[in-house]
Amino acid sequence: MSLSLDTVTEILKKQRRVEGMVHGQSAPRQEIVETLVQRQHRAELHNLMTQLTTGEIGSILEALPVDDAHRLWAQIPQERENDVLWEVSDGRREQLVGSREPSFDQSQINAFELVDGKLRQISIESRRNLEGIKAIWIDLLGATKAERAYVGAHFGLTLPDPGEVTDLEVSSRYHIEDSGEIYLHSNFLLDREGHSRSVPVAFILHQGILFSLRNEELPVFRLQRRLARTQAGYVSDSADVLLDLYGADVEYSADSLEGIYATLGKVGRQVLSETISDVEAAAILGDIAEEEDLNGRIRGNILDTQRAINFLVRSKTLSPAQQDDARQISRNIESLNSHTSFLFDKINFLMDATIGFININQNKRINQLTVFGVVFMPINILAGMGGMSEFSMMTQGTPWPLAYGAFLVVSSLLGFATYTALKHFERRKMRPRSSAGPG
């Protein structure tokens, strides 16, 4: 950052020096020269700004004198102004833009207060919305690093990036800080339009407030917001909200498992039909592979949820009623585990059956080639004999159309007889053996 600060300071110093020299001259084209010089300096600052992060720009604005900070602020693109304002102090922000405050433009941050047994949602659009709220749940969707830092500082904790925390070891993903905050980092299932993936979510329980951080919207969160807003007594504190989110994720996984059952049922009827073409078999294998991937993802997510629930139970921060809810979620997870195991077995069976049909089709083609080879083998022998000089000697005196016509008829009869013999042999081989009578 020091190198960037020195570069910006040098550009601004050169800009002031050149502007002073131009103003001190009375050239007839002074305005044109001044405009060209200003454009050159603005281009230099603009190129430098594009290479710096918003955090670096904010640090430079803090370090510059007020006049230079105003000059630099004028070169910041409008689409980056809001992000940069999050990086500067309130005093420097007031010097640059007056009473304007940074807003939560791209992110969606909502706070939920418990009123008459229901959650009341408050949209956080600026810093002023955080003042005086008594929330039990604050949900951050797509928050930037600066926004997370401000919200965390407002409540006295550090909010992590949800996209990075799930790469940690399990022992680090569930822990309690010395100050009492409970950190949980889990994966939630997102099954949409046949494309499933896991979305990382970070949870923090701090002084009776649940903080949830994620970068994608999830159906589970939409459902919980609607239920908590409409049903009185649905939640009583932040731990209830957390347990309900985990429980809803298990139910969402169960719904996805029902979809797998339906898909595999349709695939099973195709596989158990009399014949399957190679094209149909390829499509079936694709469907089975998709369902296997979804089933594995569901199993991994519910096991991750099970670890989080077990951690909450061991932390001894739940009330007796919440302990019962946690045990019920664990029982639901155990039942889903048996379903996923059954589905893995069914997927393997359908995969093996489909591959078996592909092998049968290949064997049929090989059998056909074998029949053709056997049928034409004696014909090839006769054709070889017909091409020899001995055949011409044997048919000497016989007109060649008659001789070769008779040769063709004999070859055809021989091929037909060979083909008939093969079919008769195959029918006898496939005929079921009669049961042996008493001796």
Secondary structure, 3 states (H helix, E strand, C coil): CHHHHHHHHHHHHHHHHHHHHHHCCCCCCHHHHHHHHHHHHHHHHHHHHHHCCHHHHHHHHHHCCHHHHHHHHCCCCHHHHHHHHCCCCHHHHHHHHCCCCCECCCCEEEEEEEECCEEEEEEECEHHHHCCCCEEEEEEECCCHHHHHHHHHHHCCCCCCHHHHCCCCHHHHEEECCCCCEEEEEEEEEEECCEEEEEEEEEEEECCEEEEEECCCCHHHHHHHHHHHHCCCCCCCHHHHHHHHHHHHHHHHHHHHHHHHHHHHHHHHHHCCCCCCHHHHHHHHHHHHHHHHHHHHHHHHHHHHHHHHHHHHHHCCCCHHHHHHHHHHHHHHHHHHHHHHHHHHHHHHHHHHHHHHHHHHHHHHHHHHHHHHHHHHHHHHHHHHHCCHHHHHHCCCCCHHHHHHHHHHHHHHHHHHHHHHHHHHHHHHHCCCCCCCCC
